[in-house]
Amino acid sequence: MHRFYLPPEQCQENVFSLNERESHHALDVLRIRHGERLVVLNGVGQELLCEAQKPERGQLKLTVVQRNNILPLPYQITLLQAIPKGKIIEGIIQKATELGAFRIVPLLSDRVTTQLDDESAASKAEKWQLTAIEAIKQCGSPWLPHVEAPVTPKEYLARGEKFEMPLIGSLQSDCKHPREYFKTFYQERKRLPKTVSVWIGPEGDFTPAEMNMIKGTGVLPITLGRLVLRSETAALYSLSVLNYELQSKYD
């Protein structure tokens, strides 16, 4: 069944129309017919089973047949990702969405070659958010992760955000396997963390000064194995490991 996305404020009524972008895809690409059923995701936990009506002025009108409320994951993962070269970040956002990331914060670290002014950063964030939208339509998640505008590590740390388990992928000797931190957390609190963050550096990793600054705020260094991973591989590896651990139970 084909899936579409509309923000929650645009699909509150039992009869509504897809926006111009989604209507074009439905009518001109997928050739949705009158009476055909499809799914609309609102990005905040609702999955709407709808029936297509006749299009009006190029927009596809839908009637809601059933609304399903889907609970979010019992944990939130924030990916703090240094921006790699080219369009690789789009693939990272796509896969991070499929792996249930709650939020993605692109980072302009010292070894990132991309240079953005405020206007360009906002434009990139809007484009990357569309990548996440396409990803939830593909994987069927009713929860849309927020993709922020790029910031430097220093700018992000100045916000003072707190996580129950803040982690950073590291090549340094003081790193531990993520499971060690999860087991310690569980032993101390008899539950798994509800908020987790993971920092992933660019090619060549964060600079020593950046690493010290990040770890100085209490972020815990984790190993991603004995091999040196590309930035995009490190992101997917980390998100997969975190999901595995957060869905486990320690006795």
Secondary structure, DSSP 4 states (H G I P E B T S, - for coil): --EEE--GGGS-SSEEE--HHHHHIIIIIS-PPTT-EEEEE-SBSEEEEEEE---BTTB-EEEEEEEEE-PPPSSEEEEEEE--STTHHHHHHHHHHHTT-SEEEEE--TT------HHHHHHHHHHHHHHHHHHHHHHT-SBPPEEPPPB-HHHHHTT----SEEEEE--STT-B-HHHHHHHHHHHHSS--SEEEEEE--TT-S-HHHHHHHHTTTPEEE---SSPPPHHHHHHHHHHHHHHHHT----
